[in-house]
Amino acid sequence: MPKKLTKSPADRAIYGVCGGIAEFFGISSFVVRLVFLFTVSVSFWVYILLVWSLDDKPSL
């Protein structure tokens, strides 16, 4: 089964989007947050879109 991009239930600062992206790509969520911070003019809208469109990862 292919990996699916979901919001992270464990690594959530606000909605878990950056944590989910970090888990999907296997990188640090700090790096993802820095990228979102430095590109805030575009990433704000991308973040809002991902909050609405990504599913929550089921808790175990």
Contacts in CASP RR format, 6 or more apart in sequence:
PFRMAT RR
TARGET T0000
AUTHOR 0000-0000-0000
METHOD contacts of the structure
MODEL  1
MPKKLTKSPADRAIYGVCGGIAEFFGISSFVVRLVFLFTVSVSFWVYILL
VWSLDDKPSL
3 24 0 8 1.000
4 55 0 8 1.000
5 20 0 8 1.000
5 21 0 8 1.000
5 24 0 8 1.000
5 54 0 8 1.000
6 20 0 8 1.000
6 24 0 8 1.000
6 54 0 8 1.000
6 55 0 8 1.000
6 56 0 8 1.000
6 57 0 8 1.000
7 15 0 8 1.000
7 16 0 8 1.000
7 17 0 8 1.000
7 19 0 8 1.000
7 20 0 8 1.000
7 51 0 8 1.000
7 54 0 8 1.000
7 55 0 8 1.000
7 56 0 8 1.000
7 57 0 8 1.000
8 16 0 8 1.000
8 19 0 8 1.000
8 20 0 8 1.000
8 22 0 8 1.000
8 23 0 8 1.000
8 29 0 8 1.000
8 57 0 8 1.000
9 16 0 8 1.000
9 56 0 8 1.000
9 57 0 8 1.000
9 59 0 8 1.000
11 18 0 8 1.000
11 19 0 8 1.000
11 20 0 8 1.000
11 22 0 8 1.000
11 23 0 8 1.000
11 29 0 8 1.000
12 19 0 8 1.000
13 19 0 8 1.000
13 29 0 8 1.000
13 33 0 8 1.000
15 51 0 8 1.000
17 47 0 8 1.000
17 50 0 8 1.000
17 51 0 8 1.000
17 54 0 8 1.000
18 29 0 8 1.000
18 32 0 8 1.000
18 33 0 8 1.000
18 36 0 8 1.000
19 29 0 8 1.000
19 32 0 8 1.000
20 29 0 8 1.000
20 54 0 8 1.000
20 57 0 8 1.000
21 29 0 8 1.000
21 32 0 8 1.000
21 50 0 8 1.000
22 28 0 8 1.000
22 29 0 8 1.000
22 31 0 8 1.000
22 32 0 8 1.000
23 29 0 8 1.000
35 43 0 8 1.000
36 43 0 8 1.000
36 47 0 8 1.000
37 43 0 8 1.000
END
